């Protein structure tokens, strides 16, 4: 074997040895890789913040109960989650409303009033557009479309009437009639300070209670079914 052939064999062996043990030599860390990692973390955080803001802006919102008009269903200080996107009021729902307007009826025409509470309220939907409502405070009865409501959620039968309406009335389309579960200690649609509530002023439905300020004796569940 000549000198040139020995050198060829030696070079081949060196290459083979290097290829057989790659773990012995680590590739040098690329410049800027730490910066790229930081940017990826920041992008992930920004995306998470955006999703959270989107969720709380258009889908849900936390609500704290202020007052006793919804006792025994809700107490002062209870904390809820309100669902709002594409929500349409239904009878029996507990809703949050923006009471910046109050409406009564005169000759089957909806009349806006200047007197209102100008605050957010939490009440239960008793009747919606197109339904006939009759409240008989002398008997403590509420009738919707000729049927006596079964209301296990109320604190006591309705015995007061703030005389905003002469019953029976048919709720105009686009409006709802709301009342507090603590019927005789609630300023609601029976009063000219609240009256008929436009659906556009219904901010959303309270659907989950995540903190109870007082022990009400039942497990936390959907607001429409508690009590």
TAZIJO-V159585 format. One record per run of one state. SS is the DSSP state (a for helix, b for strand, c for the rest). FROM is the first residue (numbers start at 1). TO is the last residue. If there is no record, write none. Layout:
SS,FROM,TO  SS,FROM,TO
//
This chain:
c,1,2  a,3,20  c,21,21  a,22,24  c,25,32  a,33,59  b,60,64  c,65,78  b,79,83  c,84,93  b,94,98  c,99,101  b,102,106  c,107,108  b,109,113  c,114,119  b,120,128  c,129,131  b,132,136  c,137,140  b,141,144  c,145,146  b,147,148  c,149,168  b,169,170  c,171,174  b,175,179  c,180,182  a,183,185  c,186,194  b,195,198  a,199,201  b,202,211  c,212,222  a,223,225  c,226,227
//
